[in-house]
């Protein structure tokens, strides 16, 4: 009766293959979980960086707008001052008359 040892050998092989499969399956799950955790960490870091950069862009845009307004204000003052200087009437210095071209 050889069926007894043969069945015993088949059972051992089935047990060994099943054990190997479960071991490989656990290893694959552990590797997957590890890689997933690393990628989730990278995603979170990138999201924080994107949020930080968005805040920095908003701050720089505000500063740029303020600088532009200051430049416009300076330009307006310069134009206003130039207009005022062109309308100022000539002044006499120490008894010397200054000819005004408008009077002829």
C-alpha positions as CSV (number, residue, x, y, z in Angstrom):
1,X,0.0,0.0,0.0
2,X,1.9,2.9,-1.4
3,X,-1.0,5.3,-1.2
4,X,-0.3,6.2,2.4
5,X,3.2,7.5,1.9
6,X,2.3,9.1,-1.3
7,X,-0.6,11.0,0.3
8,X,1.6,12.0,3.1
9,X,4.1,13.4,0.6
10,X,1.4,15.3,-1.2
11,X,0.1,16.8,2.1
12,X,3.7,17.9,3.0
13,X,4.1,19.5,-0.4
14,X,0.7,21.3,-0.1
15,X,1.6,22.5,3.3
16,X,5.0,23.7,2.2
17,X,3.6,25.5,-0.9
18,X,0.8,27.1,1.2
19,X,3.3,28.2,3.8
20,X,5.6,29.7,1.1
21,X,2.6,31.4,-0.5
22,X,1.5,33.0,2.8
23,X,5.0,34.1,3.5
24,X,5.4,35.7,0.1
25,X,2.0,37.3,0.4
26,X,2.8,38.8,3.7
27,X,6.1,40.1,2.4
28,X,4.4,41.6,-0.7
29,X,1.8,43.3,1.6
30,X,4.5,44.7,3.9
31,X,6.5,46.0,0.9
32,X,3.3,47.6,-0.5
33,X,2.4,49.2,2.8
34,X,6.0,50.6,3.1
35,X,6.0,52.0,-0.4
36,X,2.5,53.4,0.1
37,X,3.6,55.2,3.3
38,X,6.7,56.7,1.6
39,X,4.6,58.0,-1.3
40,X,1.9,59.4,1.1
41,X,4.7,61.2,2.9
42,X,6.0,62.6,-0.3
43,X,2.5,63.7,-1.4
44,X,2.0,65.5,2.0
45,X,5.4,67.2,1.7
46,X,4.6,68.4,-1.8
47,X,1.2,69.6,-0.8
48,X,2.7,71.6,2.0
49,X,5.3,73.0,-0.4
50,X,2.7,74.0,-2.9
51,X,0.6,75.7,-0.2
52,X,3.7,77.5,1.1
53,X,4.6,78.6,-2.4
54,X,1.0,79.8,-3.1
55,X,1.2,81.9,0.0
56,X,4.5,83.3,-1.0
57,X,3.2,84.1,-4.5
58,X,0.2,85.9,-3.0
59,X,2.6,87.9,-0.7
60,X,4.9,88.8,-3.6
61,X,2.0,89.8,-5.8
62,X,0.7,92.1,-3.0
63,X,4.2,93.6,-2.6
64,X,4.5,94.0,-6.4
65,X,1.2,95.9,-6.5
66,X,2.3,98.2,-3.7
67,X,5.6,98.9,-5.4
68,X,3.8,99.7,-8.7
69,X,1.5,102.1,-6.8
70,X,4.5,103.8,-5.3
71,X,6.2,104.1,-8.7
72,X,2.9,105.6,-10.1
73,X,2.7,108.0,-7.2
74,X,6.3,109.1,-7.7
75,X,5.7,109.6,-11.4
76,X,2.6,111.6,-10.7
77,X,4.5,113.8,-8.3
78,X,7.3,114.3,-10.8
79,X,4.8,115.3,-13.5
80,X,2.9,117.6,-11.2
81,X,6.2,119.3,-10.0
82,X,7.3,119.7,-13.6
83,X,4.0,121.4,-14.5
84,X,4.3,123.7,-11.5
85,X,7.8,124.7,-12.4
86,X,6.8,125.6,-16.0
87,X,4.0,127.8,-14.7
88,X,6.1,129.8,-12.1
89,X,6.5,133.4,-13.1
90,X,10.1,134.8,-13.3
91,X,11.3,136.5,-10.2
92,X,13.5,139.6,-9.9
93,X,16.9,139.0,-8.3
94,X,18.6,141.8,-6.4
95,X,17.1,144.6,-8.4
96,X,17.8,142.9,-11.8
97,X,14.8,142.6,-13.9
98,X,14.1,139.4,-15.6
99,X,12.4,139.5,-18.9
100,X,9.2,137.6,-19.2
101,X,8.7,136.3,-22.7
102,X,5.0,136.2,-22.3
103,X,4.7,140.0,-21.8
104,X,6.7,140.8,-24.9
